[in-house]
Amino acid sequence: MSSNRKTSLVWKYFIIEANNPRMVQCKICNSKVSRGSDDPKKQGLSGLTSHLKNHHPDIKLTPEKAENPKRHHALIAPNYEIASEKYYRSLLDPTYEKIKVALKEKLVQSEAENVSVCLDAWSSFHNGYLGMTVHFISKDWNRVKFCISCSSFDESHTAKNIFKEIKAAAEEWEISSKIGVCLRDDAANVKAAFNEPSCNYKSAGCLNHSLQLVIKKDLLSDPTINELIEKSRKLCSYASHSIGFYTELNRQQEIQMDRKDRLGLKNDVATRWNSTYYMLERVLHLKPAIAATLLKFPSVGIEFSVQDWSLYEKVVRILSVFEEATKMLSGSDSCISSCIPIVTTIIKALETTSGDVSVQKLKIAMKNAMEKRFSAIEKTEHYSVATLLNPKYKWYFFRSQAALQNAKHIVMSQMENFEPLEDELAPVTQIPSGDNEKNTAFSHIMSKIIAQSQTGPNEHSSSKMTREVLKDFLDCPMASHCLEFWKNYEKNATSKIKLALTKVAKKYLTPPPTSTDVERLFSTAGDILSNERNRLLPEDLEKLLFCRKNLAVVVFCY
């Protein structure tokens, strides 16, 4: 049966004939109307729609506009009059501007010194869009993020044009000098945008995208596993088109598994690897019911051997590691400091054991692929330093000792650059001067040179203090709440060098690990720009999306 029956308003006026599913009967005039082909997949609704249009023109096949809100208000506030559509349209521009002003004030009040930008491109109904979100840590150590742009981007998506859009948004929001790491996908043109001659921003790829490439290229493309996936798709497709099969599957769940709350099969979507995981997981979970149902429906032409079920278990176990990692990376409070620990954990999970005979080669190939793809992650400053400064991870997940030592060196160097430490050093030997000689800036610099010489050529006293402060932090007990730890550390800091460490931590713990927030932005845009609203102007979509995503950030006060 055509899936149109489930959604179209046409079916309110027709009944399918039991003896001939190709024909339907009109409930109004009892006329018989053909659905076209005998093949259920090819049957359409054009004949039914034409019948209603020609013989029953008073019937409307589009839902009434805004009936639910009107009904809602009629019940709870009968005297309340809903304003016209024109009135609400007139509110869009001033509301957009007020929220933008409120967010700019929030940036200033939060004293955000380091800002990360996430960006991604999207297209819908012949228009291109470039979305951007900003992420920073406020002075109170709260993670803040909001949308700054989802502008129309119909120009050619070249590196030069992409960077031009990023630069324009940064200048408009006055964050050009504050941008640290920008999160992007692995598209070549987006990567190249950050290599433009005038670009001073660093960029990092979305870790979720990189993990998806490992899964698709090194796991799901394996011939044996691909055959298993095709079997699962065929099973799900048959079940969705056969009422008898689905009814029997539900019955067998109750008999074989004692389940009252019946579960359905899940088909996968080509663009989402985790949908394949959910499909395989559900088939494996319903194994007893599926096996019993297939015995009653041999015409399906699907058989699962003992080896198939064994492979199901192993593949689902491997994919579950990636799924859990993806969820961790997509959390609202996730940070780039999670990247190295997650990569290390996945590589550890892919180590072979004695029970992995059937998937041993596969696990070895995936482990090698992970190590190759992420070979440079510990050598990259924004990943390694962030991991080291997260009290939940510290040095525990580094696989390279050289990378760990380099991260420590970067932290100490940044600490000394953040804050001069003269007041914490040993008393400086002053250059003798006459009673009438003023203590000039020049003589002060000379005093500093003497003080540095007194510490010896191999060890500057500030370097020694820096190492001690960093060592004290690394020796602290592990803490699960990263920002809460640093908030307390800053509050209890007794020296400038410790405060400098908190500034370094805030700088490197700002970026998120993925571009998930921009993807969520486009998901919301898809809800707004529906088939019924496909003529919405791009500039109006940007304003609606901006308001919808940011109202909660300003706590509905603007």
C-alpha positions as CSV (number, residue, x, y, z in Angstrom):
1,M,0.0,0.0,0.0
2,S,1.3,3.4,-0.8
3,S,2.7,5.3,2.1
4,N,0.6,8.4,1.0
5,R,-2.3,6.8,2.8
6,K,-0.7,7.6,6.1
7,T,-0.3,11.3,5.6
8,S,-2.6,12.7,2.9
9,L,-5.9,14.2,3.7
10,V,-7.3,12.5,0.6
11,W,-7.8,9.3,2.6
12,K,-10.4,11.0,4.7
13,Y,-12.8,10.6,1.8
14,F,-12.0,7.2,0.3
15,I,-12.0,3.5,1.2
16,I,-9.8,0.9,-0.4
17,E,-11.8,-2.0,-1.9
18,A,-10.9,-5.2,-0.1
19,N,-11.0,-7.4,-3.2
20,N,-9.2,-5.0,-5.5
21,P,-6.7,-2.7,-3.7
22,R,-6.2,-0.8,-7.0
23,M,-9.7,0.7,-6.7
24,V,-11.1,3.0,-4.0
25,Q,-14.6,4.0,-3.2
26,C,-15.6,7.6,-2.6
27,K,-17.4,8.0,0.8
28,I,-19.4,11.0,-0.5
29,C,-20.8,9.7,-3.8
30,N,-19.9,6.0,-3.7
31,S,-18.1,6.3,-7.0
32,K,-15.2,4.0,-7.8
33,V,-11.8,5.6,-8.6
34,S,-8.7,3.9,-9.9
35,R,-5.3,4.3,-8.2
36,G,-3.5,3.5,-11.4
37,S,-0.9,0.6,-11.3
38,D,-1.4,-2.8,-9.7
39,D,2.0,-2.4,-8.0
40,P,1.4,-0.8,-4.6
41,K,4.7,1.1,-4.8
42,K,3.5,2.9,-8.0
43,Q,0.0,3.8,-7.0
44,G,-0.6,7.5,-6.8
45,L,-3.2,10.0,-5.5
46,S,-3.7,12.1,-8.6
47,G,-6.9,10.3,-9.6
48,L,-8.3,10.6,-6.2
49,T,-7.4,14.3,-5.9
50,S,-8.9,15.0,-9.4
51,H,-12.2,13.3,-8.4
52,L,-12.6,15.5,-5.3
53,K,-11.6,18.6,-7.3
54,N,-14.1,17.9,-10.1
55,H,-17.0,16.4,-8.2
56,H,-16.7,17.8,-4.7
57,P,-15.1,21.3,-5.1
58,D,-16.1,22.4,-1.7
59,I,-13.7,20.0,0.0
60,K,-10.4,21.5,1.0
61,L,-7.3,19.3,1.0
62,T,-5.1,21.8,3.0
63,P,-5.4,22.1,6.7
64,E,-6.9,25.3,8.2
65,K,-4.3,27.9,9.1
66,A,-3.5,28.3,12.8
67,E,-6.5,26.5,14.0
68,N,-4.8,24.8,17.0
69,P,-3.5,28.1,18.6
70,K,-6.9,29.7,18.1
71,R,-8.6,26.7,19.7
72,H,-6.1,26.8,22.6
73,H,-6.8,30.5,23.3
74,A,-10.5,30.0,23.0
75,L,-10.3,27.5,25.9
76,I,-7.9,29.2,28.3
77,A,-8.7,32.9,27.5
78,P,-12.0,33.3,25.6
79,N,-11.7,37.1,25.7
80,Y,-8.2,37.2,24.3
81,E,-8.0,38.3,20.7
82,I,-5.2,36.9,18.5
83,A,-3.6,39.6,16.4
84,S,-3.3,39.4,12.7
85,E,-0.5,37.7,10.8
86,K,0.6,41.1,9.6
87,Y,1.1,42.3,13.1
88,Y,3.4,39.4,14.0
89,R,5.3,39.9,10.8
90,S,5.9,43.5,11.8
91,L,7.5,42.3,15.1
92,L,10.3,40.3,13.4
93,D,12.7,43.0,12.5
94,P,12.6,44.9,15.9
95,T,12.8,41.6,17.9
96,Y,15.8,40.5,15.8
97,E,17.6,43.7,16.5
98,K,16.8,43.7,20.2
99,I,18.1,40.2,20.7
100,K,21.3,41.0,18.7
101,V,21.9,44.0,21.0
102,A,21.3,41.8,24.1
103,L,23.7,39.2,22.9
104,K,26.4,41.7,22.2
105,E,25.9,43.1,25.7
106,K,26.2,39.5,27.0
107,L,29.6,39.2,25.2
108,V,30.8,42.3,26.9
109,Q,29.4,41.5,30.3
110,S,30.9,38.0,30.2
111,E,34.3,39.4,29.6
112,A,35.0,36.8,27.0
113,E,38.6,37.0,26.0
114,N,38.6,33.9,23.9
115,V,35.9,32.9,21.4
116,S,35.5,29.9,19.2
117,V,33.4,29.8,16.1
118,C,31.6,26.8,14.6
119,L,30.5,27.0,10.9
120,D,28.9,24.8,8.3
121,A,27.1,25.2,5.0
122,W,23.6,24.0,4.1
123,S,21.2,24.4,1.2
124,S,17.4,24.2,0.8
125,F,14.9,25.2,-1.9
126,H,17.6,26.5,-4.2
127,N,19.3,28.8,-1.6
128,G,22.6,28.2,0.1
129,Y,23.2,29.2,3.8
130,L,26.3,29.5,6.0
131,G,25.6,29.1,9.7
132,M,27.9,30.2,12.5
133,T,27.7,29.8,16.3
134,V,30.1,31.3,18.9
135,H,31.3,29.6,22.0
136,F,33.0,31.1,25.0
137,I,33.5,30.7,28.8
138,S,32.1,33.6,30.9
139,K,33.9,35.2,33.8
140,D,31.8,33.0,36.1
141,W,33.1,29.9,34.3
142,N,29.8,29.1,32.5
143,R,29.9,27.8,28.9
144,V,27.9,30.1,26.6
145,K,27.0,29.5,23.0
146,F,24.6,31.1,20.6
147,C,24.0,31.7,16.9
148,I,25.5,34.8,15.3
149,S,24.6,34.1,11.7
150,C,22.7,31.9,9.3
151,S,23.0,34.1,6.3
152,S,22.2,33.5,2.7
153,F,25.2,32.2,0.8
154,D,24.4,31.8,-2.8
155,E,27.9,32.7,-4.1
156,S,30.3,30.0,-5.2
157,H,31.5,28.1,-2.1
158,T,35.2,28.9,-2.7
159,A,37.7,29.3,0.1
160,K,38.0,33.0,-0.5
161,N,34.2,33.6,-0.3
162,I,33.8,31.4,2.8
163,F,36.6,33.3,4.6
164,K,35.0,36.6,3.5
165,E,31.8,35.6,5.3
166,I,33.6,34.5,8.4
167,K,35.5,37.8,8.5
168,A,32.4,39.8,8.0
169,A,30.5,38.1,10.9
170,A,33.5,38.4,13.2
171,E,33.8,42.2,12.5
172,E,30.0,42.7,12.9
173,W,30.1,41.0,16.4
174,E,33.5,42.6,17.3
175,I,35.2,39.4,18.0
176,S,37.9,39.4,15.3
177,S,40.8,39.7,17.9
178,K,39.2,37.1,20.2
179,I,38.7,34.2,17.9
180,G,40.9,31.2,18.7
181,V,40.0,27.9,17.2
182,C,37.2,27.6,14.6
183,L,35.4,24.2,14.2
184,R,34.6,23.1,10.7
185,D,33.9,20.0,8.6
186,D,36.5,18.2,6.5
187,A,35.4,19.7,3.2
188,A,38.4,20.8,1.1
189,N,37.0,24.3,0.4
190,V,36.3,25.0,4.1
191,K,39.8,23.8,5.1
192,A,41.3,26.0,2.5
193,A,39.4,29.1,3.8
194,F,41.6,29.1,6.9
195,N,44.7,29.0,4.7
196,E,43.8,32.3,3.0
197,P,46.7,34.8,3.2
198,S,44.8,37.3,5.4
199,C,43.4,34.6,7.7
200,N,44.9,34.5,11.2
201,Y,42.4,32.0,12.7
202,K,43.3,28.4,13.6
203,S,40.8,25.7,12.6
204,A,40.0,22.1,13.7
205,G,38.0,19.5,12.0
206,C,34.8,18.1,13.5
207,L,35.8,14.9,15.3
208,N,32.4,13.3,14.7
209,H,32.9,13.7,10.9
210,S,36.3,12.1,11.2
211,L,34.9,9.1,13.1
212,Q,32.1,8.7,10.6
213,L,34.8,8.4,7.8
214,V,36.5,5.6,9.7
215,I,33.2,3.8,10.1
216,K,32.1,4.2,6.5
217,K,35.4,3.5,4.9
218,D,36.8,0.8,7.2
219,L,33.8,-1.0,8.7
220,L,30.6,-0.6,6.7
221,S,32.4,-1.1,3.4
222,D,33.6,-4.6,4.4
223,P,31.9,-7.1,2.0
224,T,30.8,-9.4,4.7
225,I,29.4,-6.7,6.9
226,N,27.8,-4.9,3.9
227,E,26.0,-8.1,3.0
228,L,24.6,-8.3,6.5
229,I,23.5,-4.6,6.3
230,E,21.7,-5.3,3.0
231,K,19.9,-8.2,4.6
232,S,18.8,-6.0,7.4
233,R,17.6,-3.3,5.0
234,K,15.6,-5.9,3.0
235,L,14.0,-7.2,6.2
236,C,13.0,-3.7,7.4
237,S,11.7,-2.7,3.9
238,Y,9.6,-5.9,3.7
239,A,8.2,-5.4,7.2
240,S,7.2,-1.8,6.5
241,H,5.2,-2.9,3.4
242,S,3.6,-6.1,4.8
243,I,0.9,-5.7,7.4
244,G,0.8,-9.5,7.9
245,F,4.6,-9.8,8.5
246,Y,4.5,-6.9,11.0
247,T,1.5,-8.3,12.8
248,E,3.2,-11.6,13.2
249,L,6.4,-10.0,14.3
250,N,4.5,-8.2,17.1
251,R,2.8,-11.5,18.1
252,Q,6.1,-13.3,18.2
253,Q,7.6,-10.6,20.4
254,E,5.0,-11.4,23.0
255,I,5.4,-15.2,22.6
256,Q,9.2,-15.5,22.3
257,M,10.3,-12.5,24.3
258,D,7.4,-11.8,26.6
259,R,7.2,-8.2,25.5
260,K,4.0,-6.3,25.9
261,D,5.5,-3.0,24.6
262,R,6.2,-4.1,21.0
263,L,9.2,-2.8,19.2
264,G,9.4,-2.0,15.5
265,L,12.3,-2.4,13.1
266,K,14.4,0.6,12.2
267,N,15.6,1.3,8.7
268,D,18.8,3.2,8.2
269,V,19.5,6.5,6.4
270,A,22.4,6.8,4.0
271,T,23.7,10.1,5.4
272,R,23.7,9.0,9.1
273,W,26.0,6.1,10.1
274,N,24.4,5.8,13.5
275,S,21.1,5.0,11.9
276,T,22.8,1.8,10.5
277,Y,23.9,1.0,14.1
278,Y,20.4,1.4,15.4
279,M,19.0,-0.8,12.6
280,L,21.5,-3.6,13.3
281,E,21.0,-3.2,17.1
282,R,17.2,-3.5,16.8
283,V,17.4,-6.6,14.5
284,L,19.8,-8.2,17.0
285,H,17.6,-7.3,19.9
286,L,14.5,-8.9,18.2
287,K,16.4,-12.0,17.1
288,P,14.0,-14.6,18.7
289,A,10.9,-12.9,17.3
290,I,12.4,-12.3,13.8
291,A,13.6,-15.9,13.5
292,A,10.2,-17.2,14.4
293,T,8.4,-14.8,12.1
294,L,10.7,-15.7,9.1
295,L,9.8,-19.4,9.5
296,K,6.2,-18.4,8.9
297,F,7.1,-16.2,5.9
298,P,9.5,-18.1,3.7
299,S,8.5,-16.0,0.7
300,V,10.5,-13.1,2.2
301,G,13.7,-14.9,1.0
302,I,15.8,-13.8,4.0
303,E,17.8,-16.3,6.1
304,F,20.0,-15.6,9.0
305,S,22.6,-18.2,9.8
306,V,24.4,-18.8,13.2
307,Q,27.4,-17.1,11.7
308,D,25.3,-14.1,10.8
309,W,23.9,-13.7,14.3
310,S,27.5,-14.0,15.7
311,L,28.7,-11.3,13.3
312,Y,25.7,-9.1,14.3
313,E,26.9,-9.2,17.9
314,K,30.5,-8.3,17.1
315,V,29.6,-5.5,14.7
316,V,27.1,-4.0,17.1
317,R,29.7,-4.2,19.9
318,I,32.2,-2.3,17.8
319,L,29.7,0.3,16.6
320,S,28.4,0.8,20.2
321,V,31.8,2.2,21.1
322,F,31.6,4.8,18.3
323,E,28.0,5.6,19.2
324,E,28.9,6.3,22.8
325,A,31.8,8.4,21.7
326,T,29.5,10.4,19.4
327,K,27.1,11.1,22.2
328,M,29.8,12.3,24.5
329,L,31.2,14.6,21.8
330,S,27.7,16.0,21.0
331,G,26.8,16.9,24.6
332,S,25.9,20.5,25.4
333,D,28.9,20.9,27.7
334,S,31.4,18.9,25.6
335,C,34.8,20.4,25.1
336,I,37.7,19.9,22.7
337,S,39.6,18.3,25.6
338,S,37.5,15.1,25.1
339,C,39.0,14.4,21.7
340,I,42.3,12.7,22.7
341,P,40.7,10.6,25.5
342,I,38.0,9.4,23.1
343,V,40.4,8.6,20.3
344,T,42.6,6.7,22.8
345,T,39.6,4.8,24.2
346,I,38.4,3.7,20.8
347,I,41.8,2.5,19.8
348,K,42.0,0.5,23.0
349,A,38.5,-0.9,22.4
350,L,39.7,-2.1,18.9
351,E,42.5,-4.2,20.3
352,T,41.9,-7.9,19.4
353,T,41.1,-10.6,22.0
354,S,40.9,-14.4,21.8
355,G,37.1,-14.3,21.0
356,D,37.5,-12.1,18.0
357,V,38.3,-14.7,15.4
358,S,35.6,-13.7,12.9
359,V,36.3,-10.0,13.1
360,Q,40.0,-10.0,14.0
361,K,41.1,-8.7,10.6
362,L,38.4,-6.1,10.7
363,K,39.4,-4.8,14.2
364,I,43.1,-4.7,13.2
365,A,42.2,-2.7,10.0
366,M,40.0,-0.3,12.0
367,K,42.6,0.2,14.7
368,N,45.3,0.9,12.0
369,A,42.9,3.4,10.3
370,M,42.2,5.2,13.6
371,E,45.9,5.4,14.4
372,K,46.7,6.7,10.9
373,R,43.8,9.2,10.7
374,F,44.5,10.6,14.2
375,S,48.3,10.3,14.3
376,A,48.8,14.0,14.6
377,I,46.0,14.8,17.2
378,E,48.4,14.7,20.2
379,K,50.9,16.9,18.4
380,T,48.3,19.5,17.8
381,E,48.4,22.3,20.4
382,H,44.7,23.0,20.8
383,Y,43.9,19.3,21.4
384,S,46.9,18.3,23.6
385,V,46.9,21.4,25.9
386,A,43.1,21.3,26.4
387,T,43.3,17.6,27.4
388,L,46.2,18.3,29.8
389,L,44.2,21.1,31.5
390,N,41.0,19.2,31.9
391,P,41.1,17.8,35.5
392,K,39.1,14.8,34.4
393,Y,41.7,13.6,31.9
394,K,45.1,15.4,32.5
395,W,48.0,13.2,31.2
396,Y,46.3,9.8,31.4
397,F,45.2,9.4,27.8
398,F,48.3,10.5,26.0
399,R,49.9,7.7,24.0
400,S,53.0,9.7,23.2
401,Q,55.2,10.9,26.0
402,A,56.9,13.4,23.6
403,A,53.5,15.0,22.9
404,L,52.7,15.2,26.7
405,Q,56.0,16.9,27.4
406,N,55.4,19.4,24.6
407,A,51.9,20.2,25.9
408,K,53.4,20.9,29.4
409,H,56.0,23.2,27.8
410,I,53.3,25.1,25.9
411,V,51.3,25.6,29.1
412,M,54.3,26.9,31.0
413,S,55.2,29.2,28.2
414,Q,51.6,30.6,28.0
415,M,51.5,31.1,31.7
416,E,54.6,33.2,31.6
417,N,53.3,35.2,28.7
418,F,50.0,35.9,30.4
419,E,51.3,37.5,33.6
420,P,54.6,39.2,34.6
421,L,55.7,37.8,37.9
422,E,58.0,40.4,39.4
423,D,56.1,40.7,42.7
424,E,56.5,37.0,43.3
425,L,60.2,36.7,42.7
426,A,62.9,37.1,45.2
427,P,63.8,40.7,46.1
428,V,65.4,42.3,43.2
429,T,68.8,43.8,43.7
430,Q,68.5,47.5,42.9
431,I,71.2,49.5,41.1
432,P,72.8,51.9,43.5
433,S,71.8,55.5,42.7
434,G,72.4,58.9,44.1
435,D,69.9,60.5,46.4
436,N,68.7,62.9,43.7
437,E,68.5,60.2,40.9
438,K,65.1,59.2,39.9
439,N,64.2,55.4,39.6
440,T,63.6,55.5,35.8
441,A,62.1,52.7,33.7
442,F,65.5,52.2,32.2
443,S,67.0,51.5,35.6
444,H,64.1,49.2,36.5
445,I,64.9,47.1,33.4
446,M,68.5,46.9,34.4
447,S,67.5,45.7,37.8
448,K,65.5,42.9,36.1
449,I,68.5,41.9,34.1
450,I,70.6,41.6,37.3
451,A,67.8,39.6,39.0
452,Q,67.7,37.2,36.1
453,S,71.4,36.8,36.2
454,Q,71.3,36.0,40.0
455,T,69.1,32.9,39.3
456,G,71.8,31.4,37.1
457,P,71.8,30.8,33.3
458,N,70.0,27.4,33.5
459,E,66.9,28.2,35.5
460,H,64.8,31.4,35.7
461,S,63.0,31.6,39.0
462,S,59.7,32.3,37.2
463,S,60.2,29.1,35.2
464,K,60.7,27.2,38.4
465,M,57.5,28.6,39.9
466,T,55.6,27.9,36.7
467,R,56.7,24.2,36.8
468,E,55.7,23.9,40.5
469,V,52.3,25.4,39.9
470,L,51.7,23.1,36.9
471,K,52.9,20.1,38.9
472,D,50.6,21.0,41.8
473,F,47.6,21.1,39.4
474,L,48.6,17.8,37.8
475,D,48.9,16.2,41.3
476,C,45.4,17.4,42.3
477,P,42.7,14.6,42.5
478,M,40.8,14.1,39.3
479,A,37.6,16.1,39.0
480,S,34.6,15.3,36.9
481,H,33.3,18.9,36.5
482,C,35.9,20.7,34.6
483,L,34.7,24.3,34.7
484,E,33.6,24.0,38.3
485,F,37.1,22.9,39.2
486,W,38.7,25.9,37.5
487,K,36.2,28.3,39.0
488,N,37.2,27.1,42.5
489,Y,40.9,27.1,41.5
490,E,40.6,30.7,40.4
491,K,38.7,31.7,43.6
492,N,41.4,30.2,45.8
493,A,44.4,31.3,43.8
494,T,47.0,32.8,46.0
495,S,49.5,34.0,43.4
496,K,49.5,35.6,39.9
497,I,51.1,32.6,38.4
498,K,48.1,30.5,39.5
499,L,45.7,33.1,38.0
500,A,47.8,32.9,34.8
501,L,47.1,29.1,34.7
502,T,43.4,29.7,34.9
503,K,43.6,32.1,32.0
504,V,45.5,29.5,29.9
505,A,42.8,26.9,30.9
506,K,40.0,29.2,29.9
507,K,41.6,29.9,26.5
508,Y,42.2,26.2,25.6
509,L,39.0,24.8,27.1
510,T,36.7,27.1,25.1
511,P,36.4,25.3,21.7
512,P,33.8,22.5,21.4
513,P,34.9,19.2,19.9
514,T,32.4,19.1,17.0
515,S,30.3,21.3,14.8
516,T,27.1,19.6,16.1
517,D,25.6,23.0,17.3
518,V,25.6,24.3,13.7
519,E,24.1,21.1,12.5
520,R,21.4,21.5,15.1
521,L,20.9,25.0,13.8
522,F,20.2,23.7,10.3
523,S,17.9,21.1,11.7
524,T,15.8,23.9,13.3
525,A,16.0,25.8,10.0
526,G,14.5,22.7,8.3
527,D,11.6,22.9,10.6
528,I,11.0,26.5,9.7
529,L,11.6,26.2,6.0
530,S,9.1,23.5,5.3
531,N,7.4,22.6,2.0
532,E,4.5,24.8,3.0
533,R,6.9,27.8,3.6
534,N,9.4,27.2,0.8
535,R,8.9,30.8,-0.5
536,L,10.2,32.3,2.7
537,L,12.9,34.8,1.9
538,P,16.4,33.9,3.0
539,E,16.8,37.1,5.1
540,D,13.5,36.3,6.9
541,L,14.6,32.8,7.5
542,E,17.8,34.1,9.1
543,K,15.9,36.4,11.4
544,L,13.4,33.8,12.4
545,L,16.1,31.2,13.1
546,F,18.2,33.8,15.0
547,C,15.3,34.6,17.2
548,R,14.2,31.0,17.8
549,K,17.7,29.8,18.7
550,N,18.8,32.8,20.9
551,L,15.6,33.7,22.8
552,A,16.5,31.2,25.5
553,V,20.1,32.5,25.7
554,V,18.9,36.0,26.7
555,V,16.3,34.3,29.0
556,F,13.5,35.9,26.9
557,C,14.6,39.4,28.1
558,Y,15.5,41.8,25.3
